[in-house]
Amino acid sequence: MSDNKSIETIANTLISQYGDDAEAVAMLRAAEYAADLNNEEWIKWENIIKKIHSMNESPKLDG
């Protein structure tokens, strides 16, 4: 699975599971990786936060 698809899948899962709190949950995860100095995972989770924010700003209306 490509990184972009993986990020979108994780973002969708977090939104489904946590609703409006999905972005906060992703921020906590990003902070954990940043504290551990795991730059690769930290950047991944920062991108997930951006994706969640983007999805919340312009949701798809699938009906």
PDB file of N, CA, C and O in Angstrom:
ATOM      1  N   MET A   1       0.850  -1.177   0.000  1.00  0.00           N
ATOM      2  CA  MET A   1       0.000   0.000   0.000  1.00  0.00           C
ATOM      3  C   MET A   1       0.892   1.236   0.000  1.00  0.00           C
ATOM      4  O   MET A   1       1.868   1.311   0.747  1.00  0.00           O
ATOM      5  N   SER A   2       0.548   2.201  -0.844  1.00  0.00           N
ATOM      6  CA  SER A   2       1.351   3.423  -0.905  1.00  0.00           C
ATOM      7  C   SER A   2       1.170   4.239   0.364  1.00  0.00           C
ATOM      8  O   SER A   2       0.182   4.082   1.081  1.00  0.00           O
ATOM      9  N   ASP A   3       2.135   5.112   0.633  1.00  0.00           N
ATOM     10  CA  ASP A   3       2.068   5.945   1.837  1.00  0.00           C
ATOM     11  C   ASP A   3       0.817   6.811   1.862  1.00  0.00           C
ATOM     12  O   ASP A   3       0.164   6.934   2.898  1.00  0.00           O
ATOM     13  N   ASN A   4       0.477   7.416   0.718  1.00  0.00           N
ATOM     14  CA  ASN A   4      -0.707   8.281   0.677  1.00  0.00           C
ATOM     15  C   ASN A   4      -1.976   7.496   0.949  1.00  0.00           C
ATOM     16  O   ASN A   4      -2.858   7.970   1.665  1.00  0.00           O
ATOM     17  N   LYS A   5      -2.076   6.308   0.390  1.00  0.00           N
ATOM     18  CA  LYS A   5      -3.255   5.468   0.621  1.00  0.00           C
ATOM     19  C   LYS A   5      -3.295   5.017   2.071  1.00  0.00           C
ATOM     20  O   LYS A   5      -4.362   4.981   2.684  1.00  0.00           O
ATOM     21  N   SER A   6      -2.142   4.675   2.622  1.00  0.00           N
ATOM     22  CA  SER A   6      -2.056   4.269   4.026  1.00  0.00           C
ATOM     23  C   SER A   6      -2.484   5.407   4.947  1.00  0.00           C
ATOM     24  O   SER A   6      -3.224   5.188   5.906  1.00  0.00           O
ATOM     25  N   ILE A   7      -2.025   6.606   4.662  1.00  0.00           N
ATOM     26  CA  ILE A   7      -2.387   7.777   5.467  1.00  0.00           C
ATOM     27  C   ILE A   7      -3.889   8.019   5.398  1.00  0.00           C
ATOM     28  O   ILE A   7      -4.525   8.299   6.415  1.00  0.00           O
ATOM     29  N   GLU A   8      -4.455   7.913   4.201  1.00  0.00           N
ATOM     30  CA  GLU A   8      -5.901   8.108   4.046  1.00  0.00           C
ATOM     31  C   GLU A   8      -6.687   7.026   4.788  1.00  0.00           C
ATOM     32  O   GLU A   8      -7.703   7.318   5.418  1.00  0.00           O
ATOM     33  N   THR A   9      -6.222   5.791   4.715  1.00  0.00           N
ATOM     34  CA  THR A   9      -6.891   4.693   5.411  1.00  0.00           C
ATOM     35  C   THR A   9      -6.859   4.897   6.920  1.00  0.00           C
ATOM     36  O   THR A   9      -7.872   4.712   7.596  1.00  0.00           O
ATOM     37  N   ILE A  10      -5.711   5.274   7.445  1.00  0.00           N
ATOM     38  CA  ILE A  10      -5.589   5.518   8.889  1.00  0.00           C
ATOM     39  C   ILE A  10      -6.476   6.687   9.300  1.00  0.00           C
ATOM     40  O   ILE A  10      -7.151   6.623  10.327  1.00  0.00           O
ATOM     41  N   ALA A  11      -6.480   7.754   8.504  1.00  0.00           N
ATOM     42  CA  ALA A  11      -7.321   8.918   8.808  1.00  0.00           C
ATOM     43  C   ALA A  11      -8.797   8.528   8.833  1.00  0.00           C
ATOM     44  O   ALA A  11      -9.530   8.921   9.740  1.00  0.00           O
ATOM     45  N   ASN A  12      -9.231   7.760   7.845  1.00  0.00           N
ATOM     46  CA  ASN A  12     -10.623   7.295   7.806  1.00  0.00           C
ATOM     47  C   ASN A  12     -10.963   6.440   9.016  1.00  0.00           C
ATOM     48  O   ASN A  12     -12.038   6.579   9.600  1.00  0.00           O
ATOM     49  N   THR A  13     -10.056   5.565   9.387  1.00  0.00           N
ATOM     50  CA  THR A  13     -10.280   4.696  10.540  1.00  0.00           C
ATOM     51  C   THR A  13     -10.413   5.512  11.818  1.00  0.00           C
ATOM     52  O   THR A  13     -11.309   5.264  12.625  1.00  0.00           O
ATOM     53  N   LEU A  14      -9.526   6.481  12.005  1.00  0.00           N
ATOM     54  CA  LEU A  14      -9.588   7.323  13.202  1.00  0.00           C
ATOM     55  C   LEU A  14     -10.879   8.136  13.246  1.00  0.00           C
ATOM     56  O   LEU A  14     -11.491   8.267  14.306  1.00  0.00           O
ATOM     57  N   ILE A  15     -11.293   8.679  12.112  1.00  0.00           N
ATOM     58  CA  ILE A  15     -12.542   9.443  12.065  1.00  0.00           C
ATOM     59  C   ILE A  15     -13.726   8.537  12.382  1.00  0.00           C
ATOM     60  O   ILE A  15     -14.631   8.929  13.119  1.00  0.00           O
ATOM     61  N   SER A  16     -13.722   7.328  11.828  1.00  0.00           N
ATOM     62  CA  SER A  16     -14.808   6.383  12.107  1.00  0.00           C
ATOM     63  C   SER A  16     -14.856   6.000  13.574  1.00  0.00           C
ATOM     64  O   SER A  16     -15.932   5.870  14.158  1.00  0.00           O
ATOM     65  N   GLN A  17     -13.690   5.822  14.161  1.00  0.00           N
ATOM     66  CA  GLN A  17     -13.610   5.357  15.545  1.00  0.00           C
ATOM     67  C   GLN A  17     -13.801   6.483  16.561  1.00  0.00           C
ATOM     68  O   GLN A  17     -14.462   6.286  17.581  1.00  0.00           O
ATOM     69  N   TYR A  18     -13.233   7.654  16.296  1.00  0.00           N
ATOM     70  CA  TYR A  18     -13.211   8.719  17.295  1.00  0.00           C
ATOM     71  C   TYR A  18     -14.021   9.962  16.922  1.00  0.00           C
ATOM     72  O   TYR A  18     -14.179  10.863  17.746  1.00  0.00           O
ATOM     73  N   GLY A  19     -14.529  10.021  15.709  1.00  0.00           N
ATOM     74  CA  GLY A  19     -15.339  11.165  15.295  1.00  0.00           C
ATOM     75  C   GLY A  19     -14.573  12.474  15.390  1.00  0.00           C
ATOM     76  O   GLY A  19     -13.466  12.598  14.867  1.00  0.00           O
ATOM     77  N   ASP A  20     -15.177  13.455  16.066  1.00  0.00           N
ATOM     78  CA  ASP A  20     -14.562  14.781  16.182  1.00  0.00           C
ATOM     79  C   ASP A  20     -13.241  14.772  16.944  1.00  0.00           C
ATOM     80  O   ASP A  20     -12.467  15.725  16.845  1.00  0.00           O
ATOM     81  N   ASP A  21     -12.974  13.722  17.695  1.00  0.00           N
ATOM     82  CA  ASP A  21     -11.733  13.629  18.472  1.00  0.00           C
ATOM     83  C   ASP A  21     -10.581  12.988  17.694  1.00  0.00           C
ATOM     84  O   ASP A  21      -9.481  12.847  18.229  1.00  0.00           O
ATOM     85  N   ALA A  22     -10.819  12.604  16.451  1.00  0.00           N
ATOM     86  CA  ALA A  22      -9.797  11.904  15.662  1.00  0.00           C
ATOM     87  C   ALA A  22      -8.514  12.714  15.527  1.00  0.00           C
ATOM     88  O   ALA A  22      -7.415  12.171  15.638  1.00  0.00           O
ATOM     89  N   GLU A  23      -8.655  14.001  15.289  1.00  0.00           N
ATOM     90  CA  GLU A  23      -7.465  14.847  15.122  1.00  0.00           C
ATOM     91  C   GLU A  23      -6.662  14.912  16.419  1.00  0.00           C
ATOM     92  O   GLU A  23      -5.432  14.880  16.390  1.00  0.00           O
ATOM     93  N   ALA A  24      -7.349  15.004  17.550  1.00  0.00           N
ATOM     94  CA  ALA A  24      -6.663  15.046  18.848  1.00  0.00           C
ATOM     95  C   ALA A  24      -5.943  13.730  19.125  1.00  0.00           C
ATOM     96  O   ALA A  24      -4.827  13.730  19.645  1.00  0.00           O
ATOM     97  N   VAL A  25      -6.569  12.620  18.782  1.00  0.00           N
ATOM     98  CA  VAL A  25      -5.943  11.309  18.975  1.00  0.00           C
ATOM     99  C   VAL A  25      -4.680  11.209  18.116  1.00  0.00           C
ATOM    100  O   VAL A  25      -3.648  10.725  18.580  1.00  0.00           O
ATOM    101  N   ALA A  26      -4.765  11.661  16.878  1.00  0.00           N
ATOM    102  CA  ALA A  26      -3.597  11.637  15.992  1.00  0.00           C
ATOM    103  C   ALA A  26      -2.490  12.553  16.515  1.00  0.00           C
ATOM    104  O   ALA A  26      -1.309  12.227  16.397  1.00  0.00           O
ATOM    105  N   MET A  27      -2.867  13.691  17.090  1.00  0.00           N
ATOM    106  CA  MET A  27      -1.869  14.601  17.667  1.00  0.00           C
ATOM    107  C   MET A  27      -1.144  13.947  18.836  1.00  0.00           C
ATOM    108  O   MET A  27       0.067  14.107  18.987  1.00  0.00           O
ATOM    109  N   LEU A  28      -1.871  13.222  19.651  1.00  0.00           N
ATOM    110  CA  LEU A  28      -1.231  12.512  20.769  1.00  0.00           C
ATOM    111  C   LEU A  28      -0.247  11.469  20.261  1.00  0.00           C
ATOM    112  O   LEU A  28       0.855  11.333  20.792  1.00  0.00           O
ATOM    113  N   ARG A  29      -0.648  10.736  19.231  1.00  0.00           N
ATOM    114  CA  ARG A  29       0.239   9.723  18.653  1.00  0.00           C
ATOM    115  C   ARG A  29       1.481  10.380  18.066  1.00  0.00           C
ATOM    116  O   ARG A  29       2.592   9.884  18.258  1.00  0.00           O
ATOM    117  N   ALA A  30       1.307  11.490  17.352  1.00  0.00           N
ATOM    118  CA  ALA A  30       2.452  12.211  16.778  1.00  0.00           C
ATOM    119  C   ALA A  30       3.392  12.686  17.879  1.00  0.00           C
ATOM    120  O   ALA A  30       4.612  12.605  17.739  1.00  0.00           O
ATOM    121  N   ALA A  31       2.825  13.178  18.966  1.00  0.00           N
ATOM    122  CA  ALA A  31       3.645  13.662  20.087  1.00  0.00           C
ATOM    123  C   ALA A  31       4.450  12.531  20.717  1.00  0.00           C
ATOM    124  O   ALA A  31       5.595  12.732  21.122  1.00  0.00           O
ATOM    125  N   GLU A  32       3.850  11.337  20.801  1.00  0.00           N
ATOM    126  CA  GLU A  32       4.577  10.181  21.346  1.00  0.00           C
ATOM    127  C   GLU A  32       5.800   9.870  20.495  1.00  0.00           C
ATOM    128  O   GLU A  32       6.890   9.644  21.022  1.00  0.00           O
ATOM    129  N   TYR A  33       5.617   9.859  19.177  1.00  0.00           N
ATOM    130  CA  TYR A  33       6.741   9.554  18.291  1.00  0.00           C
ATOM    131  C   TYR A  33       7.783  10.668  18.306  1.00  0.00           C
ATOM    132  O   TYR A  33       8.981  10.399  18.223  1.00  0.00           O
ATOM    133  N   ALA A  34       7.336  11.909  18.411  1.00  0.00           N
ATOM    134  CA  ALA A  34       8.278  13.029  18.488  1.00  0.00           C
ATOM    135  C   ALA A  34       9.114  12.932  19.759  1.00  0.00           C
ATOM    136  O   ALA A  34      10.320  13.173  19.735  1.00  0.00           O
ATOM    137  N   ALA A  35       8.470  12.580  20.865  1.00  0.00           N
ATOM    138  CA  ALA A  35       9.186  12.449  22.140  1.00  0.00           C
ATOM    139  C   ALA A  35      10.211  11.320  22.090  1.00  0.00           C
ATOM    140  O   ALA A  35      11.254  11.391  22.740  1.00  0.00           O
ATOM    141  N   ASP A  36       9.908  10.274  21.312  1.00  0.00           N
ATOM    142  CA  ASP A  36      10.834   9.148  21.158  1.00  0.00           C
ATOM    143  C   ASP A  36      11.891   9.411  20.086  1.00  0.00           C
ATOM    144  O   ASP A  36      12.738   8.560  19.814  1.00  0.00           O
ATOM    145  N   LEU A  37      11.833  10.599  19.483  1.00  0.00           N
ATOM    146  CA  LEU A  37      12.752  10.987  18.400  1.00  0.00           C
ATOM    147  C   LEU A  37      12.664  10.055  17.193  1.00  0.00           C
ATOM    148  O   LEU A  37      13.648   9.839  16.486  1.00  0.00           O
ATOM    149  N   ASN A  38      11.460   9.505  16.972  1.00  0.00           N
ATOM    150  CA  ASN A  38      11.211   8.647  15.818  1.00  0.00           C
ATOM    151  C   ASN A  38      10.660   9.535  14.700  1.00  0.00           C
ATOM    152  O   ASN A  38       9.448   9.647  14.516  1.00  0.00           O
ATOM    153  N   ASN A  39      11.571  10.158  13.965  1.00  0.00           N
ATOM    154  CA  ASN A  39      11.182  11.150  12.963  1.00  0.00           C
ATOM    155  C   ASN A  39      10.289  10.591  11.869  1.00  0.00           C
ATOM    156  O   ASN A  39       9.351  11.261  11.438  1.00  0.00           O
ATOM    157  N   GLU A  40      10.562   9.376  11.413  1.00  0.00           N
ATOM    158  CA  GLU A  40       9.778   8.796  10.320  1.00  0.00           C
ATOM    159  C   GLU A  40       8.305   8.653  10.714  1.00  0.00           C
ATOM    160  O   GLU A  40       7.416   9.067   9.969  1.00  0.00           O
ATOM    161  N   GLU A  41       8.054   8.070  11.880  1.00  0.00           N
ATOM    162  CA  GLU A  41       6.671   7.899  12.343  1.00  0.00           C
ATOM    163  C   GLU A  41       6.042   9.234  12.722  1.00  0.00           C
ATOM    164  O   GLU A  41       4.851   9.449  12.498  1.00  0.00           O
ATOM    165  N   TRP A  42       6.840  10.129  13.295  1.00  0.00           N
ATOM    166  CA  TRP A  42       6.323  11.449  13.653  1.00  0.00           C
ATOM    167  C   TRP A  42       5.820  12.188  12.414  1.00  0.00           C
ATOM    168  O   TRP A  42       4.728  12.757  12.428  1.00  0.00           O
ATOM    169  N   ILE A  43       6.612  12.178  11.348  1.00  0.00           N
ATOM    170  CA  ILE A  43       6.212  12.833  10.101  1.00  0.00           C
ATOM    171  C   ILE A  43       4.969  12.160   9.522  1.00  0.00           C
ATOM    172  O   ILE A  43       4.065  12.837   9.034  1.00  0.00           O
ATOM    173  N   LYS A  44       4.926  10.838   9.577  1.00  0.00           N
ATOM    174  CA  LYS A  44       3.751  10.104   9.092  1.00  0.00           C
ATOM    175  C   LYS A  44       2.498  10.570   9.828  1.00  0.00           C
ATOM    176  O   LYS A  44       1.472  10.832   9.201  1.00  0.00           O
ATOM    177  N   TRP A  45       2.576  10.674  11.155  1.00  0.00           N
ATOM    178  CA  TRP A  45       1.410  11.074  11.940  1.00  0.00           C
ATOM    179  C   TRP A  45       1.077  12.543  11.756  1.00  0.00           C
ATOM    180  O   TRP A  45      -0.093  12.913  11.855  1.00  0.00           O
ATOM    181  N   GLU A  46       2.050  13.388  11.494  1.00  0.00           N
ATOM    182  CA  GLU A  46       1.756  14.780  11.153  1.00  0.00           C
ATOM    183  C   GLU A  46       0.968  14.840   9.845  1.00  0.00           C
ATOM    184  O   GLU A  46       0.053  15.651   9.703  1.00  0.00           O
ATOM    185  N   ASN A  47       1.323  13.982   8.894  1.00  0.00           N
ATOM    186  CA  ASN A  47       0.584  13.916   7.632  1.00  0.00           C
ATOM    187  C   ASN A  47      -0.825  13.374   7.838  1.00  0.00           C
ATOM    188  O   ASN A  47      -1.760  13.801   7.161  1.00  0.00           O
ATOM    189  N   ILE A  48      -0.981  12.445   8.760  1.00  0.00           N
ATOM    190  CA  ILE A  48      -2.313  11.930   9.088  1.00  0.00           C
ATOM    191  C   ILE A  48      -3.167  13.045   9.690  1.00  0.00           C
ATOM    192  O   ILE A  48      -4.348  13.167   9.364  1.00  0.00           O
ATOM    193  N   ILE A  49      -2.577  13.852  10.560  1.00  0.00           N
ATOM    194  CA  ILE A  49      -3.300  14.993  11.147  1.00  0.00           C
ATOM    195  C   ILE A  49      -3.772  15.932  10.039  1.00  0.00           C
ATOM    196  O   ILE A  49      -4.922  16.372  10.044  1.00  0.00           O
ATOM    197  N   LYS A  50      -2.896  16.237   9.098  1.00  0.00           N
ATOM    198  CA  LYS A  50      -3.265  17.111   7.983  1.00  0.00           C
ATOM    199  C   LYS A  50      -4.403  16.508   7.164  1.00  0.00           C
ATOM    200  O   LYS A  50      -5.319  17.216   6.745  1.00  0.00           O
ATOM    201  N   LYS A  51      -4.338  15.196   6.941  1.00  0.00           N
ATOM    202  CA  LYS A  51      -5.377  14.514   6.158  1.00  0.00           C
ATOM    203  C   LYS A  51      -6.713  14.554   6.891  1.00  0.00           C
ATOM    204  O   LYS A  51      -7.745  14.817   6.274  1.00  0.00           O
ATOM    205  N   ILE A  52      -6.710  14.297   8.195  1.00  0.00           N
ATOM    206  CA  ILE A  52      -7.946  14.355   8.982  1.00  0.00           C
ATOM    207  C   ILE A  52      -8.531  15.761   8.908  1.00  0.00           C
ATOM    208  O   ILE A  52      -9.732  15.931   8.699  1.00  0.00           O
ATOM    209  N   HIS A  53      -7.682  16.761   9.080  1.00  0.00           N
ATOM    210  CA  HIS A  53      -8.144  18.153   9.021  1.00  0.00           C
ATOM    211  C   HIS A  53      -8.764  18.450   7.654  1.00  0.00           C
ATOM    212  O   HIS A  53      -9.830  19.059   7.564  1.00  0.00           O
ATOM    213  N   SER A  54      -8.095  18.021   6.613  1.00  0.00           N
ATOM    214  CA  SER A  54      -8.585  18.233   5.251  1.00  0.00           C
ATOM    215  C   SER A  54      -9.923  17.530   5.032  1.00  0.00           C
ATOM    216  O   SER A  54     -10.836  18.098   4.433  1.00  0.00           O
ATOM    217  N   MET A  55     -10.037  16.309   5.512  1.00  0.00           N
ATOM    218  CA  MET A  55     -11.277  15.548   5.350  1.00  0.00           C
ATOM    219  C   MET A  55     -12.418  16.188   6.137  1.00  0.00           C
ATOM    220  O   MET A  55     -13.564  16.179   5.686  1.00  0.00           O
ATOM    221  N   ASN A  56     -12.115  16.737   7.298  1.00  0.00           N
ATOM    222  CA  ASN A  56     -13.143  17.394   8.102  1.00  0.00           C
ATOM    223  C   ASN A  56     -13.594  18.714   7.480  1.00  0.00           C
ATOM    224  O   ASN A  56     -14.751  19.109   7.627  1.00  0.00           O
ATOM    225  N   GLU A  57     -12.684  19.393   6.788  1.00  0.00           N
ATOM    226  CA  GLU A  57     -13.009  20.671   6.157  1.00  0.00           C
ATOM    227  C   GLU A  57     -13.872  20.503   4.911  1.00  0.00           C
ATOM    228  O   GLU A  57     -14.715  21.352   4.622  1.00  0.00           O
ATOM    229  N   SER A  58     -13.668  19.419   4.177  1.00  0.00           N
ATOM    230  CA  SER A  58     -14.452  19.184   2.954  1.00  0.00           C
ATOM    231  C   SER A  58     -14.823  17.702   2.867  1.00  0.00           C
ATOM    232  O   SER A  58     -14.225  16.944   2.103  1.00  0.00           O
ATOM    233  N   PRO A  59     -15.818  17.304   3.660  1.00  0.00           N
ATOM    234  CA  PRO A  59     -16.203  15.888   3.684  1.00  0.00           C
ATOM    235  C   PRO A  59     -16.845  15.449   2.368  1.00  0.00           C
ATOM    236  O   PRO A  59     -17.507  16.232   1.687  1.00  0.00           O
ATOM    237  N   LYS A  60     -16.631  14.185   2.033  1.00  0.00           N
ATOM    238  CA  LYS A  60     -17.287  13.594   0.869  1.00  0.00           C
ATOM    239  C   LYS A  60     -18.721  13.274   1.267  1.00  0.00           C
ATOM    240  O   LYS A  60     -18.980  12.773   2.361  1.00  0.00           O
ATOM    241  N   LEU A  61     -19.621  13.562   0.386  1.00  0.00           N
ATOM    242  CA  LEU A  61     -21.027  13.276   0.651  1.00  0.00           C
ATOM    243  C   LEU A  61     -21.432  12.059  -0.174  1.00  0.00           C
ATOM    244  O   LEU A  61     -21.943  12.185  -1.287  1.00  0.00           O
ATOM    245  N   ASP A  62     -21.193  10.879   0.394  1.00  0.00           N
ATOM    246  CA  ASP A  62     -21.467   9.641  -0.327  1.00  0.00           C
ATOM    247  C   ASP A  62     -22.923   9.206  -0.223  1.00  0.00           C
ATOM    248  O   ASP A  62     -23.359   8.308  -0.944  1.00  0.00           O
ATOM    249  N   GLY A  63     -23.664   9.831   0.658  1.00  0.00           N
ATOM    250  CA  GLY A  63     -25.076   9.504   0.801  1.00  0.00           C
ATOM    251  C   GLY A  63     -25.247   8.321   1.578  1.00  0.00           C
ATOM    252  O   GLY A  63     -26.377   7.889   1.805  1.00  0.00           O
TER     253      GLY A  63
END
